[in-house]
Amino acid sequence: MNVAKRLVVVIITLIAGAMFWGCKGQNLVEEKNIDKDVSTKKSESTNETIAKFLSTNYQVVYKTEEIPKNVQNILLKRFSEHELINPNLANPNEEFNATDFIEDPNIPRRRLVFAGLSSDSWFVCYEHGGRGKHCHLVIFSVKESRVQLNFNGTFAYRPNNLGELKQLVLSGRVYGSNKNSEY
């Protein structure tokens, strides 16, 4: 009799758990679809920016000094808003704080992977240390001396070259975010 009671309790628990988690999963799917529809409606200019990025031939640079001052200033201003440590961007192969354990606050938390320029845009790809090290891709349009941020995306894999970066974007592994979010 005890075995039968235990079996009934187990079955009821499994059914209740399946019903609870099944409903939760259904709600999450509905919420994701709502979010997807909203972000699709808002991101047409983002889609245009990405299409242009993928089709543009960029001249790649590997030193922060080669990035125009007006682009650097926008990045440093944003980095300063979100950092208590050195907000600068380290050059490739220079030391940077890759984790959330800060040994030296004078070392930047971000490091350039590479950047690129075309006749009317710049992109900057960099590593961002912290609790979960990741990479960013920011794309700017440039008209005369005016610079405008058009895209800010994050991703986990560090690309070795522009071809790999474009492949990450093309495969959907670069997650675009609001232009005003932390980068």
N, CA, C and O atoms as a DFTB+ gen file, in Angstrom:
732 C
 N C O
     1  1       0.815      -1.183       0.000
     2  2       0.000       0.000       0.000
     3  2       0.865       1.255       0.000
     4  3       0.549       2.208      -0.712
     5  1       1.939       1.284       0.773
     6  2       2.819       2.448       0.801
     7  2       3.430       2.710      -0.572
     8  3       3.596       3.862      -0.972
     9  1       3.763       1.645      -1.288
    10  2       4.353       1.784      -2.616
    11  2       3.333       2.416      -3.562
    12  3       3.686       3.282      -4.363
    13  1       2.090       1.995      -3.475
    14  2       1.036       2.533      -4.339
    15  2       0.815       4.012      -4.041
    16  3       0.667       4.808      -4.968
    17  1       0.789       4.395      -2.764
    18  2       0.608       5.803      -2.400
    19  2       1.769       6.652      -2.915
    20  3       1.566       7.751      -3.432
    21  1       2.978       6.134      -2.768
    22  2       4.149       6.864      -3.249
    23  2       4.084       7.051      -4.765
    24  3       4.407       8.120      -5.283
    25  1       3.662       5.997      -5.468
    26  2       3.555       6.070      -6.918
    27  2       2.531       7.126      -7.335
    28  3       2.769       7.877      -8.281
    29  1       1.408       7.188      -6.647
    30  2       0.380       8.189      -6.933
    31  2       0.937       9.594      -6.687
    32  3       0.731      10.496      -7.498
    33  1       1.626       9.774      -5.593
    34  2       2.207      11.078      -5.274
    35  2       3.224      11.486      -6.344
    36  3       3.242      12.640      -6.771
    37  1       4.056      10.561      -6.770
    38  2       5.052      10.852      -7.799
    39  2       4.369      11.233      -9.100
    40  3       4.767      12.202      -9.747
    41  1       3.340      10.480      -9.495
    42  2       2.634      10.759     -10.747
    43  2       1.964      12.128     -10.681
    44  3       2.060      12.907     -11.630
    45  1       1.292      12.429      -9.581
    46  2       0.632      13.733      -9.430
    47  2       1.667      14.858      -9.465
    48  3       1.433      15.896     -10.084
    49  1       2.793      14.661      -8.811
    50  2       3.859      15.667      -8.816
    51  2       4.383      15.887     -10.224
    52  3       4.591      17.028     -10.637
    53  1       4.599      14.813     -10.959
    54  2       5.082      14.929     -12.346
    55  2       4.063      15.653     -13.222
    56  3       4.435      16.506     -14.028
    57  1       2.790      15.320     -13.072
    58  2       1.757      15.976     -13.884
    59  2       1.679      17.462     -13.532
    60  3       1.622      18.305     -14.427
    61  1       1.676      17.787     -12.251
    62  2       1.614      19.182     -11.822
    63  2       2.834      19.952     -12.316
    64  3       2.709      21.084     -12.784
    65  1       4.005      19.345     -12.215
    66  2       5.232      19.996     -12.703
    67  2       5.190      20.218     -14.193
    68  3       5.578      21.281     -14.678
    69  1       4.719      19.215     -14.933
    70  2       4.627      19.352     -16.392
    71  2       3.647      20.452     -16.762
    72  3       3.909      21.228     -17.682
    73  1       2.523      20.533     -16.062
    74  2       1.542      21.582     -16.346
    75  2       2.134      22.950     -16.027
    76  3       1.989      23.890     -16.809
    77  1       2.797      23.065     -14.883
    78  2       3.386      24.348     -14.486
    79  2       4.451      24.786     -15.472
    80  3       4.407      25.910     -15.972
    81  1       5.414      23.910     -15.760
    82  2       6.508      24.278     -16.659
    83  2       6.028      24.425     -18.086
    84  3       6.554      25.249     -18.836
    85  1       5.038      23.640     -18.473
    86  2       4.470      23.782     -19.817
    87  2       3.855      25.153     -20.015
    88  3       4.056      25.775     -21.058
    89  1       3.111      25.633     -19.032
    90  2       2.515      26.974     -19.121
    91  2       3.589      28.038     -19.129
    92  3       3.512      28.994     -19.900
    93  1       4.583      27.882     -18.286
    94  2       5.672      28.858     -18.251
    95  2       6.358      28.939     -19.605
    96  3       6.603      30.030     -20.118
    97  1       6.670      27.771     -20.188
    98  2       7.326      27.750     -21.492
    99  2       6.487      28.424     -22.561
   100  3       7.013      29.146     -23.409
   101  1       5.160      28.187     -22.522
   102  2       4.274      28.789     -23.512
   103  2       4.287      30.307     -23.355
   104  3       4.338      31.021     -24.357
   105  1       4.242      30.815     -22.135
   106  2       4.279      32.257     -21.927
   107  2       5.584      32.853     -22.409
   108  3       5.590      33.933     -23.000
   109  1       6.695      32.164     -22.165
   110  2       7.977      32.684     -22.616
   111  2       8.024      32.781     -24.134
   112  3       8.551      33.752     -24.676
   113  1       7.482      31.792     -24.819
   114  2       7.463      31.821     -26.278
   115  2       6.629      32.999     -26.750
   116  3       7.033      33.723     -27.660
   117  1       5.458      33.199     -26.134
   118  2       4.611      34.325     -26.536
   119  2       5.333      35.642     -26.301
   120  3       5.290      36.526     -27.156
   121  1       6.005      35.794     -25.142
   122  2       6.731      37.024     -24.860
   123  2       7.846      37.236     -25.867
   124  3       8.055      38.358     -26.326
   125  1       8.572      36.168     -26.223
   126  2       9.651      36.301     -27.204
   127  2       9.100      36.777     -28.541
   128  3       9.700      37.631     -29.193
   129  1       7.948      36.220     -28.955
   130  2       7.368      36.635     -30.225
   131  2       6.955      38.099     -30.187
   132  3       7.147      38.817     -31.169
   133  1       6.400      38.548     -29.089
   134  2       6.035      39.954     -28.962
   135  2       7.283      40.816     -29.056
   136  3       7.309      41.790     -29.808
   137  1       8.337      40.460     -28.287
   138  2       9.576      41.233     -28.329
   139  2      10.166      41.237     -29.728
   140  3      10.660      42.265     -30.192
   141  1      10.117      40.089     -30.407
   142  2      10.691      39.999     -31.744
   143  2       9.956      40.931     -32.697
   144  3      10.583      41.633     -33.490
   145  1       8.610      40.940     -32.621
   146  2       7.837      41.820     -33.502
   147  2       8.160      43.279     -33.241
   148  3       8.311      44.058     -34.182
   149  1       8.269      43.658     -31.972
   150  2       8.562      45.043     -31.637
   151  2       9.942      45.430     -32.142
   152  3      10.098      46.480     -32.767
   153  1      10.968      44.584     -31.876
   154  2      12.317      44.942     -32.287
   155  2      12.445      44.959     -33.808
   156  3      13.231      45.744     -34.340
   157  1      11.700      44.121     -34.522
   158  2      11.752      44.118     -35.981
   159  2      11.212      45.432     -36.525
   160  3      11.766      45.988     -37.473
   161  1      10.139      45.928     -35.933
   162  2       9.551      47.185     -36.394
   163  2      10.494      48.354     -36.158
   164  3      10.535      49.285     -36.961
   165  1      11.253      48.319     -35.067
   166  2      12.126      49.431     -34.720
   167  2      13.477      49.377     -35.420
   168  3      14.185      50.383     -35.442
   169  1      13.861      48.231     -35.995
   170  2      15.251      48.058     -36.398
   171  2      15.492      48.118     -37.902
   172  3      16.490      47.576     -38.378
   173  1      14.615      48.758     -38.660
   174  2      14.862      48.821     -40.096
   175  2      16.147      49.558     -40.410
   176  3      16.890      49.128     -41.293
   177  1      16.440      50.653     -39.722
   178  2      17.698      51.344     -39.980
   179  2      18.884      50.494     -39.527
   180  3      19.960      50.568     -40.121
   181  1      18.696      49.690     -38.482
   182  2      19.741      48.766     -38.053
   183  2      20.000      47.736     -39.148
   184  3      21.152      47.419     -39.445
   185  1      18.938      47.218     -39.746
   186  2      19.100      46.243     -40.827
   187  2      19.843      46.865     -42.001
   188  3      20.693      46.212     -42.607
   189  1      19.538      48.103     -42.326
   190  2      20.246      48.787     -43.399
   191  2      21.724      48.963     -43.049
   192  3      22.595      48.775     -43.898
   193  1      22.002      49.325     -41.795
   194  2      23.385      49.481     -41.348
   195  2      24.147      48.172     -41.475
   196  3      25.282      48.159     -41.952
   197  1      23.530      47.066     -41.051
   198  2      24.172      45.757     -41.126
   199  2      24.408      45.362     -42.580
   200  3      25.484      44.870     -42.920
   201  1      23.416      45.572     -43.438
   202  2      23.570      45.229     -44.861
   203  2      24.724      46.019     -45.468
   204  3      25.520      45.482     -46.238
   205  1      24.806      47.288     -45.115
   206  2      25.894      48.122     -45.636
   207  2      27.242      47.647     -45.092
   208  3      28.225      47.592     -45.831
   209  1      27.291      47.303     -43.800
   210  2      28.529      46.802     -43.196
   211  2      29.008      45.548     -43.936
   212  3      30.193      45.422     -44.245
   213  1      28.095      44.637     -44.214
   214  2      28.461      43.375     -44.859
   215  2      28.944      43.569     -46.296
   216  3      29.766      42.792     -46.783
   217  1      28.442      44.592     -46.971
   218  2      28.796      44.785     -48.382
   219  2      29.932      45.779     -48.610
   220  3      30.396      45.935     -49.739
   221  1      30.382      46.451     -47.555
   222  2      31.418      47.479     -47.698
   223  2      32.816      46.884     -47.581
   224  3      33.066      46.012     -46.749
   225  1      33.707      47.363     -48.414
   226  2      35.128      47.015     -48.292
   227  2      35.782      48.046     -47.388
   228  3      35.840      49.230     -47.720
   229  1      36.267      47.597     -46.260
   230  2      36.885      48.485     -45.274
   231  2      38.396      48.373     -45.326
   232  3      38.951      47.315     -45.624
   233  1      39.045      49.481     -45.032
   234  2      40.483      49.455     -44.770
   235  2      40.627      49.183     -43.282
   236  3      40.170      49.978     -42.460
   237  1      41.256      48.070     -42.925
   238  2      41.345      47.648     -41.520
   239  2      42.560      48.281     -40.861
   240  3      43.635      48.361     -41.455
   241  1      42.372      48.734     -39.614
   242  2      43.463      49.299     -38.814
   243  2      43.552      48.523     -37.498
   244  3      42.567      47.958     -37.024
   245  1      44.758      48.511     -36.920
   246  2      45.008      47.707     -35.726
   247  2      45.560      48.509     -34.554
   248  3      46.061      47.926     -33.592
   249  1      45.478      49.823     -34.620
   250  2      45.940      50.668     -33.514
   251  2      44.871      51.701     -33.204
   252  3      44.233      52.246     -34.105
   253  1      44.687      51.961     -31.921
   254  2      43.683      52.953     -31.539
   255  2      44.024      54.330     -32.098
   256  3      43.132      55.129     -32.382
   257  1      45.303      54.601     -32.253
   258  2      45.738      55.898     -32.773
   259  2      45.281      56.123     -34.212
   260  3      45.232      57.264     -34.673
   261  1      44.950      55.057     -34.922
   262  2      44.508      55.174     -36.314
   263  2      43.000      55.420     -36.438
   264  3      42.498      55.684     -37.531
   265  1      42.295      55.334     -35.334
   266  2      40.859      55.638     -35.318
   267  2      40.719      57.151     -35.184
   268  3      41.389      57.745     -34.339
   269  1      39.870      57.799     -35.991
   270  2      39.739      59.257     -35.915
   271  2      39.371      59.731     -34.509
   272  3      38.668      59.036     -33.776
   273  1      39.841      60.893     -34.150
   274  2      39.605      61.449     -32.810
   275  2      38.120      61.588     -32.513
   276  3      37.696      61.331     -31.386
   277  1      37.314      61.991     -33.502
   278  2      35.889      62.178     -33.213
   279  2      35.206      60.842     -32.888
   280  3      34.290      60.813     -32.065
   281  1      35.627      59.746     -33.509
   282  2      35.101      58.418     -33.172
   283  2      35.625      57.994     -31.800
   284  3      34.863      57.485     -30.978
   285  1      36.914      58.199     -31.549
   286  2      37.495      57.862     -30.245
   287  2      36.802      58.625     -29.121
   288  3      36.531      58.067     -28.057
   289  1      36.517      59.900     -29.361
   290  2      35.879      60.721     -28.323
   291  2      34.500      60.195     -27.954
   292  3      34.138      60.184     -26.777
   293  1      33.721      59.755     -28.950
   294  2      32.403      59.193     -28.660
   295  2      32.556      57.919     -27.825
   296  3      31.844      57.729     -26.838
   297  1      33.482      57.055     -28.224
   298  2      33.700      55.824     -27.467
   299  2      34.150      56.120     -26.041
   300  3      33.600      55.564     -25.090
   301  1      35.142      56.987     -25.885
   302  2      35.661      57.287     -24.547
   303  2      34.599      57.929     -23.661
   304  3      34.539      57.656     -22.462
   305  1      33.774      58.770     -24.242
   306  2      32.699      59.382     -23.456
   307  2      31.762      58.310     -22.926
   308  3      31.397      58.330     -21.751
   309  1      31.369      57.371     -23.787
   310  2      30.478      56.297     -23.363
   311  2      31.166      55.352     -22.385
   312  3      30.555      54.934     -21.402
   313  1      32.431      55.010     -22.638
   314  2      33.165      54.138     -21.727
   315  2      33.255      54.774     -20.338
   316  3      33.119      54.085     -19.326
   317  1      33.484      56.082     -20.292
   318  2      33.616      56.803     -19.019
   319  2      32.328      56.767     -18.216
   320  3      32.363      56.762     -16.985
   321  1      31.193      56.743     -18.900
   322  2      29.902      56.714     -18.211
   323  2      29.669      55.392     -17.496
   324  3      28.882      55.334     -16.550
   325  1      30.336      54.332     -17.929
   326  2      30.067      52.994     -17.407
   327  2      31.237      52.365     -16.660
   328  3      31.131      51.222     -16.215
   329  1      32.328      53.068     -16.513
   330  2      33.506      52.491     -15.882
   331  2      33.991      53.321     -14.699
   332  3      33.940      54.550     -14.718
   333  1      34.457      52.629     -13.685
   334  2      35.115      53.284     -12.567
   335  2      36.622      53.173     -12.697
   336  3      37.371      53.798     -11.947
   337  1      37.063      52.363     -13.667
   338  2      38.493      52.199     -13.904
   339  2      38.845      52.879     -15.224
   340  3      37.996      53.537     -15.826
   341  1      40.064      52.728     -15.670
   342  2      40.557      53.354     -16.890
   343  2      39.599      53.095     -18.063
   344  3      39.412      51.943     -18.453
   345  1      38.984      54.154     -18.634
   346  2      38.007      53.961     -19.707
   347  2      38.627      53.841     -21.100
   348  3      37.897      53.688     -22.080
   349  1      39.939      53.907     -21.209
   350  2      40.579      53.880     -22.523
   351  2      40.455      52.520     -23.180
   352  3      40.072      51.536     -22.547
   353  1      40.785      52.483     -24.455
   354  2      40.773      51.272     -25.256
   355  2      42.224      50.867     -25.488
   356  3      42.986      51.608     -26.109
   357  1      42.609      49.686     -24.987
   358  2      43.979      49.209     -25.181
   359  2      44.167      48.749     -26.624
   360  3      43.211      48.341     -27.284
   361  1      45.388      48.818     -27.101
   362  2      45.710      48.300     -28.432
   363  2      45.759      46.775     -28.395
   364  3      45.921      46.190     -27.324
   365  1      45.621      46.121     -29.561
   366  2      45.745      44.662     -29.588
   367  2      47.074      44.220     -28.964
   368  3      48.096      44.887     -29.127
   369  1      47.051      43.130     -28.276
   370  2      48.206      42.534     -27.601
   371  2      48.690      43.324     -26.393
   372  3      49.658      42.921     -25.748
   373  1      48.038      44.446     -26.069
   374  2      48.364      45.148     -24.818
   375  2      47.524      44.540     -23.695
   376  3      46.471      43.947     -23.928
   377  1      48.016      44.705     -22.490
   378  2      47.310      44.184     -21.323
   379  2      45.992      44.922     -21.124
   380  3      45.908      46.132     -21.332
   381  1      44.951      44.170     -20.712
   382  2      43.680      44.779     -20.329
   383  2      43.028      43.906     -19.266
   384  3      43.371      42.731     -19.128
   385  1      42.094      44.473     -18.519
   386  2      41.391      43.736     -17.467
   387  2      40.317      42.873     -18.114
   388  3      39.227      43.360     -18.412
   389  1      40.612      41.613     -18.330
   390  2      39.702      40.715     -19.044
   391  2      38.627      40.117     -18.144
   392  3      37.658      39.550     -18.647
   393  1      38.773      40.229     -16.833
   394  2      37.807      39.629     -15.910
   395  2      37.217      40.706     -15.010
   396  3      37.534      41.887     -15.150
   397  1      36.356      40.291     -14.086
   398  2      35.781      41.252     -13.145
   399  2      36.672      41.437     -11.917
   400  3      36.359      42.247     -11.045
   401  1      37.767      40.702     -11.841
   402  2      38.733      40.883     -10.757
   403  2      39.769      41.899     -11.226
   404  3      40.633      41.583     -12.044
   405  1      39.678      43.107     -10.707
   406  2      40.536      44.209     -11.148
   407  2      41.784      44.262     -10.282
   408  3      41.724      44.635      -9.110
   409  1      42.908      43.888     -10.866
   410  2      44.181      43.954     -10.151
   411  2      44.777      45.355     -10.227
   412  3      45.377      45.832      -9.265
   413  1      44.611      46.011     -11.368
   414  2      45.186      47.333     -11.573
   415  2      44.151      48.222     -12.259
   416  3      43.870      48.032     -13.442
   417  1      43.572      49.202     -11.529
   418  2      42.541      50.058     -12.123
   419  2      43.074      50.988     -13.211
   420  3      42.289      51.655     -13.884
   421  1      44.381      51.043     -13.395
   422  2      44.958      51.871     -14.452
   423  2      44.972      51.166     -15.806
   424  3      45.252      51.787     -16.831
   425  1      44.673      49.873     -15.808
   426  2      44.640      49.095     -17.057
   427  2      43.205      49.112     -17.589
   428  3      42.268      48.875     -16.826
   429  1      43.017      49.386     -18.880
   430  2      41.658      49.440     -19.438
   431  2      40.929      48.104     -19.359
   432  3      41.555      47.050     -19.246
   433  1      39.618      48.157     -19.420
   434  2      38.789      46.957     -19.424
   435  2      38.430      46.560     -20.859
   436  3      37.848      45.498     -21.079
   437  1      38.768      47.396     -21.823
   438  2      38.451      47.114     -23.226
   439  2      39.734      47.110     -24.053
   440  3      40.668      47.868     -23.789
   441  1      39.756      46.231     -25.067
   442  2      40.941      46.148     -25.929
   443  2      40.494      46.017     -27.390
   444  3      39.644      45.193     -27.727
   445  1      41.082      46.838     -28.231
   446  2      40.790      46.820     -29.656
   447  2      41.152      45.470     -30.267
   448  3      42.231      44.936     -30.007
   449  1      40.256      44.923     -31.073
   450  2      40.576      43.764     -31.896
   451  2      41.057      44.302     -33.233
   452  3      42.176      44.015     -33.658
   453  1      40.213      45.080     -33.894
   454  2      40.570      45.843     -35.088
   455  2      39.424      46.799     -35.391
   456  3      38.331      46.664     -34.841
   457  1      39.674      47.746     -36.253
   458  2      38.661      48.711     -36.672
   459  2      38.769      48.858     -38.178
   460  3      39.715      48.361     -38.790
   461  1      37.808      49.535     -38.772
   462  2      37.854      49.698     -40.216
   463  2      37.183      50.974     -40.662
   464  3      36.255      51.469     -40.022
   465  1      37.673      51.505     -41.785
   466  2      37.102      52.716     -42.332
   467  2      36.746      52.530     -43.783
   468  3      37.390      51.777     -44.514
   469  1      35.713      53.226     -44.183
   470  2      35.342      53.324     -45.590
   471  2      35.132      54.814     -45.866
   472  3      35.443      55.654     -45.021
   473  1      34.611      55.134     -47.029
   474  2      34.433      56.548     -47.371
   475  2      33.408      57.240     -46.487
   476  3      33.482      58.455     -46.300
   477  1      32.442      56.488     -45.931
   478  2      31.403      57.145     -45.143
   479  2      31.044      56.425     -43.839
   480  3      30.003      56.710     -43.247
   481  1      31.892      55.497     -43.386
   482  2      31.601      54.827     -42.117
   483  2      32.869      54.286     -41.466
   484  3      33.901      54.089     -42.108
   485  1      32.741      54.055     -40.163
   486  2      33.777      53.420     -39.349
   487  2      33.125      52.319     -38.554
   488  3      31.972      52.450     -38.143
   489  1      33.838      51.237     -38.329
   490  2      33.405      50.254     -37.347
   491  2      34.567      50.028     -36.391
   492  3      35.729      50.183     -36.766
   493  1      34.248      49.664     -35.163
   494  2      35.256      49.327     -34.160
   495  2      34.828      48.010     -33.530
   496  3      33.702      47.879     -33.051
   497  1      35.725      47.042     -33.533
   498  2      35.493      45.741     -32.907
   499  2      36.472      45.639     -31.741
   500  3      37.680      45.777     -31.930
   501  1      35.959      45.400     -30.549
   502  2      36.844      45.332     -29.378
   503  2      36.356      44.308     -28.372
   504  3      35.177      43.957     -28.324
   505  1      37.306      43.838     -27.564
   506  2      37.010      42.928     -26.463
   507  2      36.613      43.765     -25.252
   508  3      37.108      44.876     -25.062
   509  1      35.718      43.222     -24.442
   510  2      35.253      43.917     -23.241
   511  2      35.329      42.940     -22.075
   512  3      34.582      41.963     -22.014
   513  1      36.237      43.217     -21.159
   514  2      36.398      42.359     -19.996
   515  2      35.304      42.604     -18.981
   516  3      34.539      43.562     -19.085
   517  1      35.243      41.730     -18.005
   518  2      34.241      41.852     -16.953
   519  2      33.819      40.483     -16.490
   520  3      34.561      39.508     -16.615
   521  1      32.629      40.419     -15.960
   522  2      32.129      39.154     -15.418
   523  2      32.042      38.082     -16.501
   524  3      32.289      36.905     -16.236
   525  1      31.695      38.482     -17.703
   526  2      31.679      37.573     -18.845
   527  2      32.345      38.265     -20.018
   528  3      31.711      39.073     -20.696
   529  1      33.604      37.967     -20.271
   530  2      34.333      38.619     -21.355
   531  2      33.600      38.376     -22.672
   532  3      33.169      37.260     -22.962
   533  1      33.468      39.439     -23.463
   534  2      32.763      39.350     -24.728
   535  2      33.331      40.398     -25.680
   536  3      34.253      41.132     -25.324
   537  1      32.786      40.466     -26.876
   538  2      33.233      41.455     -27.867
   539  2      32.080      42.363     -28.258
   540  3      30.909      42.018     -28.099
   541  1      32.437      43.525     -28.770
   542  2      31.466      44.492     -29.282
   543  2      31.810      44.840     -30.713
   544  3      32.972      44.814     -31.119
   545  1      30.788      45.161     -31.460
   546  2      30.922      45.766     -32.778
   547  2      30.091      47.028     -32.743
   548  3      28.880      46.970     -32.531
   549  1      30.727      48.172     -32.950
   550  2      30.001      49.436     -33.062
   551  2      30.279      49.997     -34.451
   552  3      31.410      49.982     -34.936
   553  1      29.220      50.489     -35.074
   554  2      29.325      51.013     -36.431
   555  2      28.847      52.458     -36.423
   556  3      27.776      52.776     -35.905
   557  1      29.664      53.320     -37.008
   558  2      29.371      54.748     -37.083
   559  2      29.253      55.174     -38.543
   560  3      29.979      54.677     -39.404
   561  1      28.329      56.100     -38.814
   562  2      28.333      56.750     -40.122
   563  2      29.080      58.063     -39.950
   564  3      29.024      58.691     -38.893
   565  1      29.778      58.466     -41.000
   566  2      30.573      59.693     -40.955
   567  2      30.196      60.546     -42.156
   568  3      30.332      60.124     -43.304
   569  1      29.718      61.752     -41.870
   570  2      29.427      62.723     -42.926
   571  2      30.137      64.007     -42.554
   572  3      29.832      64.644     -41.546
   573  1      31.097      64.371     -43.398
   574  2      31.974      65.504     -43.135
   575  2      32.624      65.293     -41.778
   576  3      33.363      64.322     -41.618
   577  1      32.391      66.146     -40.800
   578  2      33.012      65.932     -39.489
   579  2      32.009      65.375     -38.482
   580  3      32.351      65.185     -37.315
   581  1      30.771      65.109     -38.917
   582  2      29.729      64.595     -38.028
   583  2      29.778      63.068     -37.981
   584  3      29.812      62.405     -39.018
   585  1      29.780      62.524     -36.773
   586  2      29.821      61.077     -36.562
   587  2      28.551      60.674     -35.823
   588  3      28.149      61.319     -34.855
   589  1      27.924      59.596     -36.298
   590  2      26.700      59.117     -35.658
   591  2      26.798      57.622     -35.428
   592  3      27.165      56.867     -36.329
   593  1      26.468      57.197     -34.217
   594  2      26.436      55.770     -33.899
   595  2      25.201      55.159     -34.539
   596  3      24.087      55.627     -34.301
   597  1      25.380      54.116     -35.351
   598  2      24.264      53.453     -36.020
   599  2      23.984      52.052     -35.510
   600  3      22.874      51.546     -35.678
   601  1      24.978      51.407     -34.885
   602  2      24.784      50.033     -34.424
   603  2      25.730      49.733     -33.287
   604  3      26.882      50.169     -33.278
   605  1      25.219      48.973     -32.320
   606  2      26.017      48.471     -31.206
   607  2      25.617      47.022     -30.998
   608  3      24.471      46.737     -30.649
   609  1      26.548      46.106     -31.208
   610  2      26.239      44.693     -31.036
   611  2      27.267      43.994     -30.172
   612  3      28.415      44.429     -30.080
   613  1      26.851      42.910     -29.542
   614  2      27.752      42.124     -28.702
   615  2      27.765      40.678     -29.182
   616  3      26.814      40.202     -29.802
   617  1      28.862      39.994     -28.883
   618  2      28.998      38.593     -29.257
   619  2      30.103      37.975     -28.434
   620  3      30.912      38.681     -27.833
   621  1      30.136      36.634     -28.405
   622  2      31.057      35.912     -27.528
   623  2      32.384      35.568     -28.184
   624  3      33.401      35.483     -27.495
   625  1      32.401      35.371     -29.469
   626  2      33.592      34.864     -30.163
   627  2      34.463      36.014     -30.648
   628  3      33.955      36.962     -31.246
   629  1      35.765      35.945     -30.401
   630  2      36.695      36.986     -30.849
   631  2      37.149      36.674     -32.273
   632  3      37.832      35.674     -32.494
   633  1      36.778      37.516     -33.247
   634  2      37.177      37.248     -34.631
   635  2      38.650      37.562     -34.860
   636  3      39.209      38.457     -34.226
   637  1      39.267      36.826     -35.762
   638  2      40.670      37.060     -36.103
   639  2      40.845      38.062     -37.230
   640  3      41.920      38.640     -37.396
   641  1      39.783      38.268     -38.007
   642  2      39.892      39.177     -39.147
   643  2      38.503      39.664     -39.541
   644  3      37.495      39.225     -38.987
   645  1      38.466      40.578     -40.508
   646  2      37.204      41.167     -40.935
   647  2      36.271      40.117     -41.537
   648  3      35.060      40.181     -41.327
   649  1      36.804      39.169     -42.268
   650  2      35.973      38.110     -42.845
   651  2      35.244      37.313     -41.775
   652  3      34.058      37.016     -41.920
   653  1      35.946      36.965     -40.700
   654  2      35.310      36.238     -39.598
   655  2      34.252      37.100     -38.912
   656  3      33.190      36.600     -38.542
   657  1      34.536      38.390     -38.741
   658  2      33.561      39.287     -38.117
   659  2      32.294      39.363     -38.972
   660  3      31.183      39.270     -38.451
   661  1      32.465      39.532     -40.283
   662  2      31.296      39.596     -41.172
   663  2      30.525      38.278     -41.137
   664  3      29.297      38.283     -41.211
   665  1      31.223      37.156     -41.026
   666  2      30.546      35.859     -40.942
   667  2      29.733      35.755     -39.655
   668  3      28.626      35.218     -39.668
   669  1      30.270      36.264     -38.541
   670  2      29.517      36.271     -37.282
   671  2      28.241      37.092     -37.419
   672  3      27.175      36.680     -36.962
   673  1      28.358      38.259     -38.053
   674  2      27.190      39.119     -38.256
   675  2      26.179      38.407     -39.153
   676  3      24.987      38.369     -38.846
   677  1      26.654      37.854     -40.244
   678  2      25.797      37.178     -41.221
   679  2      25.078      35.979     -40.609
   680  3      23.929      35.700     -40.950
   681  1      25.750      35.278     -39.714
   682  2      25.157      34.081     -39.092
   683  2      24.228      34.419     -37.932
   684  3      23.633      33.519     -37.340
   685  1      24.093      35.698     -37.600
   686  2      23.179      36.094     -36.529
   687  2      23.749      35.958     -35.133
   688  3      22.995      35.977     -34.161
   689  1      25.068      35.820     -35.007
   690  2      25.673      35.650     -33.678
   691  2      26.138      36.964     -33.071
   692  3      26.718      36.971     -31.985
   693  1      25.893      38.073     -33.756
   694  2      26.142      39.399     -33.182
   695  2      24.778      39.957     -32.824
   696  3      23.938      40.185     -33.695
   697  1      24.567      40.175     -31.545
   698  2      23.263      40.596     -31.052
   699  2      23.229      42.105     -30.924
   700  3      23.863      42.685     -30.042
   701  1      22.482      42.731     -31.815
   702  2      22.356      44.176     -31.802
   703  2      21.554      44.649     -30.615
   704  3      20.630      43.977     -30.158
   705  1      21.920      45.811     -30.125
   706  2      21.202      46.362     -28.986
   707  2      20.902      47.821     -29.245
   708  3      21.351      48.405     -30.231
   709  1      20.138      48.390     -28.345
   710  2      19.786      49.788     -28.431
   711  2      21.065      50.616     -28.527
   712  3      22.024      50.384     -27.792
   713  1      21.064      51.568     -29.427
   714  2      22.253      52.401     -29.631
   715  2      22.703      53.090     -28.360
   716  3      23.877      53.436     -28.222
   717  1      21.774      53.296     -27.420
   718  2      22.118      54.007     -26.189
   719  2      22.524      53.083     -25.041
   720  3      22.808      53.560     -23.942
   721  1      22.557      51.787     -25.275
   722  2      22.941      50.881     -24.198
   723  2      24.452      50.910     -23.990
   724  3      25.190      51.486     -24.789
   725  1      24.898      50.283     -22.910
   726  2      26.323      50.264     -22.598
   727  2      27.099      49.571     -23.696
   728  3      26.667      48.546     -24.223
   729  1      28.253      50.138     -24.042
   730  2      29.150      49.479     -24.994
   731  2      30.574      49.770     -24.652
   732  3      31.482      49.303     -25.340
